[in-house]
Amino acid sequence: MNLLVDSHCHLDFPDFADDLEGVMARAGNAGIGMCVTICTRLSTFDGVLAVAERFDNVYCSVGVHPHEAESEGQRTANRLIELAAHPKVVGIGETGLDFYYDRSPRDRQAESFHAHIDAARETGLPLIVHARDADAETADILSGEMANGTYTGLMHCFSSGRELAEKAVEIGLYISLSGITTFKTAETVRDIARDVPLERLLVETDAPFLAPVPHRGKRNEPAFVADTAAVIADLKGLSPAELADATTDNFFGLFTRADRGRLRAA
């Protein structure tokens, strides 16, 4: 079986509390061989890590979502670097800018974003970037920081504009596509997905959010990344197996701490 990786989900969220074994079993049956469960607040990191430690083929990240930047945003990289020492931590984030909801002041979002980039640079772990309604500002920070010293990373759940996608690829980042790619109204995202080089693509669910067609309206879960991958494969003129092989190779090329030997189906 050509296995996929769900590179971004939130398995510690209450939505999965009573069904996590079933969620992981269904993922395996759907050909999802590994998941990364993503940290959004340092105050909940222990719960995120507990999920990663519970399952052999689940890893996690450490970071503070831009929504939480006012209450938990990081001014320096120190705490992120400390927590990232755990071998099950494979990425830094999610972090970034969200000017759609503006749940935290924009200057605090930017300050924490810079601290996360410092942590990614110091640890060598990939940066996991959230960007919404902040394309120009996100591009400026990413490119400016790259000039200060290289780091790796990805644009998660990509739904931004073409200029940000091109800038991200130009500076060496990856583009991760979610169930949004399957939405009827997402033709712009599909156009961008067609043009992103295959060697820079990843797939994700962002579960429990953004369930792809044909699961719209349901709780999203890692098994559904197979539906998103099938749409992307069609966009790229590939078979599902070819898309799975490419995106899984890309995942392990970026998330270098993840052990490919743990990739497995149910």
C-alpha positions in Angstrom: 0.0 0.0 0.0 1.2 3.5 -0.9 0.8 5.2 2.5 -0.1 8.9 3.1 0.9 11.1 6.0 -1.5 13.5 7.7 1.0 16.2 8.4 -1.3 18.4 10.5 -4.1 17.4 12.8 -5.2 18.1 16.3 -5.7 14.7 18.0 -5.6 16.2 21.5 -8.8 18.2 20.9 -11.9 17.1 22.9 -13.6 16.1 19.6 -11.5 12.9 19.6 -11.4 12.2 23.4 -13.9 9.3 23.3 -12.9 7.9 19.9 -9.1 8.2 19.5 -8.4 4.4 19.1 -11.2 4.3 16.5 -9.8 7.4 14.7 -6.4 5.8 14.4 -7.8 2.5 13.3 -9.8 4.1 10.5 -6.8 6.1 9.5 -4.7 3.0 9.1 -7.5 1.3 7.1 -7.6 4.3 4.8 -3.8 4.1 4.1 -2.7 6.9 6.4 0.5 5.6 7.9 1.5 8.5 10.1 0.1 11.7 11.7 1.5 14.8 13.2 -0.7 16.2 16.0 -0.1 20.0 16.3 0.3 22.1 19.4 -1.6 25.4 19.6 -0.8 26.5 23.2 2.2 25.6 25.4 -0.3 25.2 28.3 -1.7 22.1 26.5 1.6 20.7 25.2 1.6 17.9 27.8 -1.7 16.6 26.3 -0.4 16.9 22.8 2.7 15.0 23.7 0.7 12.3 25.5 -1.1 11.5 22.3 2.1 11.3 20.3 3.6 9.0 23.0 0.4 6.8 23.0 0.8 5.8 19.3 4.0 4.7 17.7 3.2 6.4 14.4 2.1 9.8 15.8 4.5 12.7 16.2 3.8 16.2 17.5 4.9 19.8 17.3 5.3 22.5 19.9 4.1 26.0 19.4 1.5 28.8 20.0 -1.2 29.6 17.4 -1.5 33.3 16.5 -5.0 33.3 18.1 -3.2 32.6 21.5 -0.4 35.1 21.0 -1.7 37.6 23.5 -2.0 35.1 26.4 0.8 32.6 25.5 2.8 34.2 22.7 6.6 33.7 23.0 9.0 36.6 23.1 12.0 34.4 22.8 12.7 31.0 21.4 14.0 29.5 24.7 10.9 27.6 25.9 10.1 26.3 22.5 13.7 25.0 22.1 13.5 23.4 25.5 10.3 21.5 24.8 11.4 20.6 21.3 14.2 18.4 22.7 11.7 15.6 23.2 12.2 13.0 20.4 8.5 12.9 19.5 8.5 16.6 18.7 9.2 17.0 14.9 8.1 20.6 14.2 7.8 24.1 15.6 4.3 25.7 15.5 1.8 26.2 14.5 2.6 29.9 14.4 2.1 32.8 12.0 -0.4 35.6 11.5 -4.2 35.6 11.5 -5.7 39.0 10.6 -9.1 37.5 9.8 -10.2 36.9 13.4 -7.6 39.2 15.1 -8.0 37.3 18.3 -4.6 38.6 19.5 -3.0 42.0 18.8 -1.1 41.9 15.5 2.2 43.0 17.1 2.0 40.2 19.6 1.3 37.7 16.7 4.4 39.0 14.9 6.6 38.9 17.9 5.7 35.3 18.6 6.1 34.4 15.0 9.7 35.7 15.0 10.4 33.7 18.2 9.1 30.5 16.5 11.3 31.1 13.5 14.3 31.5 15.8 13.4 28.2 17.4 13.1 26.5 14.0 16.4 27.8 13.0 18.1 26.7 16.2 16.6 23.2 16.4 16.6 22.5 12.7 13.0 21.4 13.0 10.5 22.7 10.3 8.4 25.8 11.0 4.6 25.2 10.7 3.0 28.4 9.4 -0.6 29.5 9.7 -1.5 32.5 7.5 -5.0 34.0 7.1 -5.7 37.5 5.5 -2.1 38.4 6.1 -0.3 37.3 2.9 2.0 40.3 2.5 2.9 40.5 6.1 3.6 36.8 6.3 5.7 36.9 3.2 7.7 39.8 4.5 8.5 38.1 7.8 9.4 34.7 6.2 11.7 36.2 3.6 13.2 38.7 6.0 14.0 36.0 8.5 15.4 33.7 5.8 17.9 36.4 5.0 19.0 36.3 8.7 19.7 32.6 8.5 18.1 29.6 6.8 15.3 27.5 8.3 12.9 24.9 6.9 9.1 24.8 7.0 5.7 24.7 5.4 2.6 26.8 4.8 -0.1 24.7 6.5 -3.7 24.4 5.3 -2.9 26.6 2.3 -5.7 28.9 1.3 -3.9 32.1 0.6 -3.0 33.8 -2.6 -0.7 32.9 -5.4 2.0 35.5 -4.4 2.4 34.0 -1.0 2.6 30.5 -2.4 5.2 31.5 -4.9 7.3 33.4 -2.3 7.1 30.4 0.1 8.4 28.0 -2.6 11.0 30.5 -3.7 12.6 30.6 -0.2 12.4 26.8 0.1 9.2 26.2 2.1 6.6 23.5 1.3 2.9 23.9 0.7 0.5 21.7 2.6 -3.0 21.2 1.2 -6.1 20.4 3.2 -9.7 19.5 2.6 -10.3 23.1 1.4 -8.8 21.9 -1.9 -12.0 19.9 -2.5 -14.5 22.6 -1.7 -16.6 23.8 -4.6 -15.6 27.5 -3.9 -11.9 26.8 -3.8 -11.0 27.0 -7.5 -8.2 29.5 -6.7 -6.6 27.0 -4.3 -6.9 24.3 -6.9 -5.3 26.5 -9.5 -2.4 27.1 -7.2 -2.2 23.4 -6.3 -1.8 22.5 -10.0 1.2 24.8 -10.2 3.1 24.1 -7.0 6.0 21.8 -7.8 5.2 18.2 -6.8 8.4 18.0 -4.7 7.1 20.8 -2.5 3.6 19.4 -1.7 2.3 17.9 1.5 -1.2 16.8 2.5 -3.1 17.3 5.8 -6.6 17.3 7.4 -6.4 20.1 10.1 -8.8 17.7 11.8 -11.2 18.1 13.4 -11.8 21.0 11.1 -12.4 21.4 7.3 -13.6 17.9 6.4 -13.2 17.4 2.6 -15.9 16.4 0.1 -17.7 14.0 0.5 -17.5 14.4 4.3 -18.5 18.1 4.5 -20.4 18.9 7.7 -18.8 16.0 9.6 -16.0 16.0 12.1 -12.8 15.7 10.1 -10.3 13.0 11.0 -7.0 11.7 9.5 -8.6 9.0 7.4 -10.2 11.7 5.3 -6.8 13.0 4.0 -7.1 10.2 1.4 -10.1 12.1 -0.1 -8.1 15.3 -0.3 -5.1 13.4 -1.8 -7.3 11.9 -4.5 -8.4 15.3 -5.7 -4.8 16.7 -5.7 -3.7 13.6 -7.6 -6.3 14.4 -10.3 -5.2 18.0 -10.4 -1.6 17.0 -10.9 -2.4 14.3 -13.5 -1.1 11.5 -11.2 -2.5 8.3 -9.8 -3.3 8.3 -6.1 -0.4 6.0 -5.5 2.0 8.4 -7.2 0.7 11.3 -5.2 1.0 9.3 -2.0 4.6 8.3 -2.7 5.6 11.9 -3.6 4.0 13.6 -0.6 5.2 11.0 1.9 8.7 11.3 0.5 8.4 15.1 0.9 7.2 14.7 4.5 10.2 12.7 5.5 12.5 15.0 3.6 11.2 17.9 5.7 10.3 16.3 9.0 13.7 14.7 9.4 13.2 13.7 13.0 10.3 11.4 12.1 11.2 7.8 11.7 10.1 6.3 8.4 10.3 2.9 10.1 7.2 3.8 12.1 5.1 4.4 8.9 2.4 1.8 8.9 -1.2 1.0 8.1 -3.7 -0.7 10.4 
